[in-house]
Amino acid sequence: MAPHGHDLVTGCFGVVPLHVAQHPHNCISNNGLPITHNSVRLIGRYADLSALSHPNICKYLDVIRGKGELVAVVQEYHDISLQQLISKRPPSNLPATSTKQIVFDITSGLHYLHSRGIVNRSVTLQNVLIERNTGTAKLSNFGFFYLTMGGKAVDFFVGDMALSAPEVLVSKISSTKCDIWSLAVVLLCLMNKGHLVNESSTFAGIIKILFGGQLSVREKCSQLSVQLQDQFVEFLEKSLVIKPSKRATAEQLLKLDIFSECKPGNHQDELYPFALSKAHLVTANDILDESELEEPLSRACTLVELYELWRMAGGDVLAELEKFGLVRGSIPICDLPLVVLPSGEIYKEHRDNILGQSQTLYPISPSLIVKRLAHVEPEVYFPLTLTKCKLAEGMQDMAQLPTVIKERNIEYQLHRIKLFTALLHGYPASIDLIRNEAMLDVPPLLRRYVWSALLEVKGDIDDYYNKIDKTQSLGAIDRQIDVDIPRCHQYNHFLSSPTGHEKLRRILKAWVIDHPDLTYWQGLDSLAAPFLVLHSGNEALAYASLKTFVRKYVNNFFLNDNSHVMTEYLWVFCQLVMFHDPELALHLQDMGFIPELYAIPWFLTMFTHVFPLQKIFYLWDTMLLGNSSFPMFLGAAVLIQVRETLLSYEFNECILLFSDMPDVDIDRVIKDAMRMYQITPMTLTYRKHSYHQQENELLPPKPPEGGAKYSYTFSKTFLSEHVASFPDTAELKEDSCGRIFIQDLAKLLRYQESVEKRGGTASSTIVVVDIRSQDVFDVGHLPDSLNVPISQDLVTPDGQPTSPQVHTLLRHRRKRDSLTVVVGPNEGATRKFCKMLMGLHFLHVARVHGGTSALSQAGMLCATS
Amino acid sequence: MSPQKTKSLEFEFSYDVPKGKTVNVAIPLLLPLSGLPTDHAEVHIRESRIPCFAEDTFRECFLRFIAEEEDKLRQEEGDVSLENLELELSDLVEVWENENRVATPVPTHSIKQEEEFGQICHKLYHSPVLHAMRAEENRAAHELRGLVKKRNEEIKKIQDHHIMAMEGYVNNGGHVDTTAVNDLAASQIEQRQDCEVKWASEISHLMEEQRKGFYSWVLQTYEESLGGKEYTSTIPTTDSYSPEPQSYPKMEESFSICIGSQLKITHSLRLFVDNVWNLCAGHPRAPERLQTALSLYTNSLSGLILLVDNRLNLYSGNTHKLSKVCEVFPEFHFNPFDQQLNTIRQKLLNPDVVKRRTPTNYLIDDTIPDSVVKEDDSSGDLILPTGTCYLTRHSNLKQVHCVIHLASTVHEVQGEVSSRDPLLVGLKSALKLASENNMDNLIIPLFLTSNLEPNMDHAWCMKRSEVIFKCVKGFMIEVGSTGVTTSKTFHFILPKNTTQKTFQAISSMLPTIFRVPCPMVLDQGSRKKTLTVQELTKLNLLPNSI
């Protein structure tokens, strides 16, 4: 029988509400800025926890900040804890697991955490959960001690005092060894099938026996009336040791004889092939591990995906907590303080109530989502990527809707997530497929990997990043970075946390050191922010993405003297605006409202300085598909969106308007930019200083079917032919009309011809205007070109066109779908003629680089027959 | 915190080179390392010229070494702390047992009770019972008003009587015996105070009775409504309410402003001239009261910043006025105003300040003068340092749920106010309180005073409003940078004797301080296709209601 959807989705997650300590009212930090809230610090530290993954630990899924310094930590949940297992009525239908296997599982989990420098300190009976299907023991809540900066951020004791090691109780000093002690006490409880008891059965009584230095393990056990199993004597002798330095490590314990038959749990890491280092190379044996083939369906939908879908469908962790009555001050007026003194002390009528200090995991059931996904065809979970990379029925219509709606439809998102997961596993071979799919939309959950794929990040990036010496001092640059970081997208909790600051600093320094020819300019911090937020747990990947991004889109903007690069960029931008909206461009030009006055922060930071991250995500989703000139189209789209305002404004008002980015409709900006990008000849936005790919760096991109010129790059031959003849910035500035290269023109004409041959009408008509005098024109010209000599007036004084050619030309003046290409004998004449067309607000005018001589060299001229 | 223990040691590493030779490297280290171990590893690989074939092993060994040694450092500290464990165990165990007990406390009872009552009231306010409830409230208000009226009449009578007696005495034949006059005055004051005390106790007795009555009425009604009793939502017959006529020209202006460079948060600012007491008092049937009642137990409260005397008592300045205003309508939900003040007083005398742990890298802003609460020997009043804020809660004011009392002296309010002034620090603290406690509507006296004195001329007003605007703006930026995105409304109230000229000048100054968003002009050519609800449902695309 074929599996049904509902078998494919299982799992549950839980949430722990933490009320962290608040700071006094009037604290400031060392740098004079307001002090970071403890809750924000926690969110920063969470980044490292989220990257942890091991069969014997519960996965961390999310962290959310609520009101009143509440932090909700979402993690994997299983409904059976050791606590229940040892209770009188253990849940039925649980696979039989030996105490030995449980202890082995916990020890393995601890070993993994310790090897990553994390002290758990919350090894308790409640915090060890048992997975129903496999019986594997998993550590949950293991990150609190780490999150709370060693317990400093909370007003309560992290862990269970009854299970704490002596040194923790005496001096609060916690090394990895305190977990070993707790593990030993947990083992005692397991053997006892219940909590530890002695005659007095008090906390003090038990502690006294456990901490008694002279007593042997057997004596301790008998005093606590624990049935000591002989196999564990050695284990306990090594772990239940008073002095932490004499206690065994988790690694040593794992090597004990009793564990010789225990099998480590198998576990598939969420791993995408970006960082192909030696460590990640898998052998054929690993791939064909039989145990994985046995139960492939259980992994149909990972917990991370399930949580994401639950959230997309409107799941709200804080609302769930409120349902449990776990949010402090759910009725604000009942929880007001009484007095705040100028010194910052706060007096409350009642002591703070202690909700949220219990460190208990409250389950959230995603059953509604699971039910909704039950009818989804199993094929969706395992999409075919090469043979049938098409959207299923019903999803076709969906794909055309606005992103906001798509991001709320969980069936659609499941579809996309599964498809992208499959494609990403095939990266870099699947790069074209990824690009094609990303044209539709990018699922937020996988955005970070999709971006890295679109930027073609590859190689041993961890090794590369690690090898950059980030400790060296950079003098003035260091100081500038220190000033910029606490001002960079601080509304984002992660970026405003000390961990976020530190990571951003490392990435920025690494970039500066890695690019000795470039320097740090304000703005690089904003550019790095989106990557760091997405890859908060993976600095190396964030860095690698930033590096390729900067090279592709803002190449050489960070030169010590970047004026020529900037000038060229902004001038080509001007020409682009002129091409699409001459009326607006002329208005701005006449006022002297040049892009230097407003657009530098747009392009230097690729809009990250002017838009919030959420908008940047959408903007870049599309931008990363285009070539290095795509940002100009976005800029032009922004201008065109506010064109009515700009046309009615004077210089001062314009300055004021863009001193703070007006609220623009991002969806429309993207759509407009796409439309312009599709109809603009590729070479119009050619820049000398843009980054041109080295030939052997990547396979030549195949033009994707049906797609436009997304992956277009300039070929090497093309570059060698034209770069030399391309004008310098100074000369370029004479031109308000953009130029296209002859190859581009030839391609467009060929395309039009081929469409017409097939009996269709091309989406745009190309009008080639030859401005030489008629005699020269007759000798040789481009077939079907119009001859409108420059010497001749276009219209008679009474407004009639002077020739049929002029009449044809004027018909194309306002046509949205026509392209007017001017061919002239020399620079001066062509420039003059173009200017005249601009003055008439001709849409889409370009001139051919090199003029008629280029045409004749290419052999494209022929005589009138 | 004791300084962290450090330890210097050497990391030894050896690798084989061809011809059977081994190279040894020893690197001196000081633990704990500053910075990330991975960074250190790379530095040492370069400095010790580790060849590339040995790099990976070096990195691995080094990181493991650091992790183990740093952990060992803590273990050794633990060892040291345990040296005397055997001897001290019994004592320590007792301490731990106490801590263990404290670590599992129970939620406070009274808060729970108050919240439960609040939840019930909230449900009833948002149900057909509302009108019955309003009627109940109005009935009590009527009763209270009667009593207050009687008191006022009697006091008036006594006062008139006293004046007559005094006049008669003084005018009696030109000869005035000063001692006798003094005696008379003293006895008159005593008589009057007696009367006031008598009435005060009577009024507070009535209020207490009413509150109890309301409490049981609410609980009973709630149970009945749970039991299925239907309440027909009869719209009460037209109230005999008509808005109070305004004696001064209406001056009001609203602004939308945005804060933040990338993520923009929009706030509303309102500038208006009014008497602050009009927002609190007002007719019991004023429609604003309904809105205030409906939002009492929600996440959107209204707050008022009230400048008060630095003496914590009922009889001076604005506090006295507020106490009178509180008599207009009965208080059903919270303790009476005087009791709330008393609780605050008790708290200040016996503080158990919420302890707040502090991370290491911050400073207490020590520019604020050290200020302590003092007790005045003669009157027993508490003298609060300037900038202290205390809160009272009210369900009986027209448009306000909580009043933030900002303590200061008259002298300070009238003088120059600079940004580091204790008064402004207090204002910031009040703003922060409001923002942390869900007061989405906050009324701020723009000049920090409710009446313009002759010395407060146009220039003074302009300067003062600029300082306050900037203070509020600074606060908005600070809050915005911590990721709070709720938009709030700030009502700036100006005294009713503000001139038209000053109002105009201030309202044109506001957009120069706050950023008013540029209007977005949608051109007619916008061809945005919007889907209808029917289309969306057909496609099964409406956001899921889970």
Interface residues (C-beta under 8 A of the other chain):
Chain A: A21 Q22 H23 P24 H25 N26 C27 I28 S29 N30 P34 I35 H37 N38 V40 R41 R65 K67 G68 H114 S115 G117 M149 K152 A153 D155 F156 F157 M161 A162 A165 P166 E167 L169 V170 S171 I173 S174 S175 T176 K177 C178 T202 F203 A204 I207 K208 F211 G212 G213 I242 K243 P244 S245 K278 A313 G314 G315 S330 I331 P332 I333 C334 D335 L336 P337 L338 V339 V340 L341 P342 S343 G344 E345 I346 Y347 K348 E349 H350 R351 D352 N353 I354 L355 Q357 L368 I369 R372 D397 M398 L401 I405 R408 N409 I410 N466 K467 I468 D469 K470 T471 H489 Q490 Y491 N492 H493 S496 R506 T608 H609 V610 F611 P612 L613 Q614 V642 R643 E644 T645 L656 L657 D660 P662 D663 V664 R668
Chain B: G35 L36 T38 D39 H40 A41 E42 V43 R46 D56 R59 A67 D71 K72 R74 Q75 E76 E77 G78 D79 S81 L82 L85 E86 L89 S90 L92 V93 E94 W96 E97 E99 N100 A103 P105 V106 P107 T108 S110 I111 E114 E115 G118 Q119 H122 G260 S261 Q262 L263 K264 L296 Y297 N299 L301 T343 I344 K347 L348 P351 D352 V353 V354 K355 R356 R357 T358 P359 N361 Y362 L363 I364 D365 I368 P369 D370 S371 V373 P385 T386 G387 T388 C389 Y390 L391 R393 H401 C402 P422 V425 G426 S429 A430 K432 L433 E436 N437 N438 E478 G480 S481 T482 G483 T485 R515 P517 C518 P519 M520 V521 D523 S526 K528 L531 L536 L539 N540 L541 P543 N544 S545 I546
